[in-house]
Amino acid sequence: MKTSQCIDNEGMRVALFPGSFDPFTRGHESIVRRALPLFDKFIIAIGVNADKRSYMTMEQRKALIESVFKDDERVQVIAYSNMTVEVAREVGAQFIVRGVRLIQDFENEKHLAEVNRDLTGIETILLYTLPEYSHISSSIVRELARYGQDVSAYLPENADLKQLP
């Protein structure tokens, strides 16, 4: 699945926020809401990896994220299965936004940002997770959910939780 969603964004500051978002957490929402004032358009790109077993289907993830940002026309949600920088080019994004929770995240993101800039000239903007969300990760939320625990405290308040498996 490629995006094939080429868009004319001339004169707009467009950001791409890629991730698996399996599921989309309060930490992810915080990154988006804090980055939104910097951009005219913000594209949340759900990466699809056919070789990886997901907790939520791509359709469920997309619907959940769209429910969170349903009142903000600047936010668009897409799915993709090709390279992130290719998607950024296809949708006319000049920036990739990434969240950093831990020092290990920073190291990984720094290397990816350098390669992405070398390949395309697209800049990466790193936003640090707010302290109150730094302990939340999608993998922890998935694990709790698999054991039947209530995970609503870790998901956006206005998320349509009917999308959860």
TIDRENTOR-922352 format. One line per field, with one value per residue (C-alpha): residue number from 1; residue in one letter; chain; x, y, z negated. Coordinates in nm, 2 decimals. Layout:
% residues N
nr: [NUM_...]
rest: [A_...]
kette: [A_...]
east: [X_...]
north: [Y_...]
up: [Z_...]
//
This chain:
% residues 165
nr: [1_2_3_4_5_6_7_8_9_10_11_12_13_14_15_16_17_18_19_20_21_22_23_24_25_26_27_28_29_30_31_32_33_34_35_36_37_38_39_40_41_42_43_44_45_46_47_48_49_50_51_52_53_54_55_56_57_58_59_60_61_62_63_64_65_66_67_68_69_70_71_72_73_74_75_76_77_78_79_80_81_82_83_84_85_86_87_88_89_90_91_92_93_94_95_96_97_98_99_100_101_102_103_104_105_106_107_108_109_110_111_112_113_114_115_116_117_118_119_120_121_122_123_124_125_126_127_128_129_130_131_132_133_134_135_136_137_138_139_140_141_142_143_144_145_146_147_148_149_150_151_152_153_154_155_156_157_158_159_160_161_162_163_164_165]
rest: [M_K_T_S_Q_C_I_D_N_E_G_M_R_V_A_L_F_P_G_S_F_D_P_F_T_R_G_H_E_S_I_V_R_R_A_L_P_L_F_D_K_F_I_I_A_I_G_V_N_A_D_K_R_S_Y_M_T_M_E_Q_R_K_A_L_I_E_S_V_F_K_D_D_E_R_V_Q_V_I_A_Y_S_N_M_T_V_E_V_A_R_E_V_G_A_Q_F_I_V_R_G_V_R_L_I_Q_D_F_E_N_E_K_H_L_A_E_V_N_R_D_L_T_G_I_E_T_I_L_L_Y_T_L_P_E_Y_S_H_I_S_S_S_I_V_R_E_L_A_R_Y_G_Q_D_V_S_A_Y_L_P_E_N_A_D_L_K_Q_L_P]
kette: [A_A_A_A_A_A_A_A_A_A_A_A_A_A_A_A_A_A_A_A_A_A_A_A_A_A_A_A_A_A_A_A_A_A_A_A_A_A_A_A_A_A_A_A_A_A_A_A_A_A_A_A_A_A_A_A_A_A_A_A_A_A_A_A_A_A_A_A_A_A_A_A_A_A_A_A_A_A_A_A_A_A_A_A_A_A_A_A_A_A_A_A_A_A_A_A_A_A_A_A_A_A_A_A_A_A_A_A_A_A_A_A_A_A_A_A_A_A_A_A_A_A_A_A_A_A_A_A_A_A_A_A_A_A_A_A_A_A_A_A_A_A_A_A_A_A_A_A_A_A_A_A_A_A_A_A_A_A_A_A_A_A_A_A_A]
east: [0.00_0.15_-0.01_-0.07_-0.21_-0.01_-0.14_-0.07_0.04_0.22_0.29_0.18_0.39_0.31_0.43_0.42_0.39_0.47_0.43_0.25_0.01_-0.09_-0.27_-0.25_-0.18_-0.21_0.16_0.10_-0.19_0.02_0.29_0.03_-0.14_0.19_0.32_0.00_0.06_0.38_0.21_-0.07_-0.14_-0.05_-0.06_-0.06_0.08_0.01_0.28_0.17_0.41_0.26_0.53_0.43_0.13_-0.07_-0.30_-0.54_-0.62_-0.51_-0.88_-0.93_-0.62_-0.72_-1.08_-0.95_-0.71_-0.97_-1.21_-0.96_-0.90_-1.25_-1.29_-0.95_-0.95_-0.57_-0.52_-0.54_-0.48_-0.34_-0.19_0.13_0.36_0.66_0.95_0.85_1.05_0.87_0.54_0.65_0.74_0.42_0.20_0.42_0.55_0.86_0.89_0.88_0.77_0.88_0.83_1.11_1.04_1.39_1.75_1.75_1.47_1.68_1.98_1.76_1.57_1.89_2.03_1.70_1.67_2.02_1.95_1.61_1.77_2.05_1.79_1.54_1.63_1.33_1.39_1.29_1.16_1.19_0.95_1.01_0.72_0.58_0.68_0.33_0.32_0.68_0.59_0.32_0.41_0.19_0.36_0.27_-0.09_-0.12_0.02_-0.23_-0.52_-0.42_-0.46_-0.80_-0.69_-0.87_-0.64_-0.86_-0.64_-0.36_-0.57_-0.69_-1.00_-1.21_-1.10_-1.37_-1.28_-1.52_-1.23_-1.03_-1.02]
north: [0.00_0.33_0.66_0.80_1.11_1.38_1.71_2.07_2.24_2.54_2.81_2.60_2.47_2.10_1.84_1.46_1.28_0.91_0.62_0.29_0.45_0.10_0.25_0.63_0.75_1.07_1.12_1.11_1.35_1.59_1.60_1.68_1.95_2.11_2.10_2.22_2.59_2.56_2.43_2.50_2.13_1.83_1.48_1.19_0.90_0.55_0.32_-0.03_-0.31_-0.63_-0.84_-0.71_-0.83_-0.53_-0.49_-0.27_-0.28_0.01_0.11_0.11_0.32_0.57_0.59_0.64_0.92_1.09_1.09_1.27_1.55_1.56_1.93_2.04_2.07_2.11_1.74_1.47_1.10_0.86_0.52_0.42_0.13_0.28_0.49_0.78_1.03_0.91_0.97_1.32_1.41_1.27_1.48_1.79_1.79_2.00_1.87_1.54_1.56_1.30_1.26_1.18_1.01_0.86_0.93_0.61_0.77_1.08_0.87_0.68_0.99_1.18_0.92_0.89_1.27_1.29_1.02_1.17_1.51_1.36_1.18_1.46_1.78_1.73_1.85_1.66_1.84_1.66_1.74_1.60_1.42_1.61_1.45_1.34_1.13_1.00_0.67_0.59_0.39_0.20_-0.13_-0.08_0.01_-0.30_-0.52_-0.39_-0.42_-0.78_-0.86_-0.70_-0.39_-0.05_0.16_0.46_0.67_0.63_0.72_1.07_1.18_1.23_0.92_0.69_0.39_0.17_0.14_-0.07_-0.45]
up: [0.00_0.11_0.03_0.38_0.20_0.38_0.27_0.38_0.06_0.22_-0.03_-0.33_-0.61_-0.61_-0.87_-0.86_-1.19_-1.12_-1.35_-1.40_-1.66_-1.78_-1.97_-1.96_-2.31_-2.51_-2.45_-2.08_-2.11_-2.32_-2.05_-1.78_-1.98_-2.07_-1.71_-1.55_-1.60_-1.39_-1.08_-0.83_-0.78_-0.99_-0.85_-1.09_-0.89_-1.01_-0.90_-0.80_-0.83_-0.68_-0.86_-1.20_-1.40_-1.51_-1.81_-1.61_-1.24_-1.03_-0.99_-1.37_-1.43_-1.16_-1.30_-1.65_-1.55_-1.33_-1.62_-1.84_-1.58_-1.42_-1.49_-1.35_-0.97_-0.97_-1.07_-0.81_-0.88_-0.62_-0.60_-0.42_-0.37_-0.19_-0.32_-0.54_-0.34_-0.02_-0.18_-0.30_0.05_0.19_-0.04_-0.01_-0.37_-0.44_-0.79_-0.98_-1.34_-1.59_-1.97_-2.20_-2.54_-2.63_-2.55_-2.34_-2.13_-2.08_-1.94_-1.70_-1.58_-1.53_-1.30_-1.11_-1.08_-0.93_-0.67_-0.58_-0.53_-0.32_-0.10_-0.06_-0.24_-0.46_-0.81_-1.12_-1.43_-1.76_-2.04_-2.39_-2.56_-2.85_-3.18_-3.26_-2.95_-2.94_-3.09_-2.84_-2.53_-2.28_-2.37_-2.74_-2.65_-2.43_-2.70_-2.96_-2.71_-2.63_-3.00_-3.02_-3.20_-3.15_-2.93_-2.89_-3.11_-2.86_-2.55_-2.44_-2.64_-2.33_-2.15_-2.02_-2.24_-2.04_-1.80_-2.05_-1.99]
//
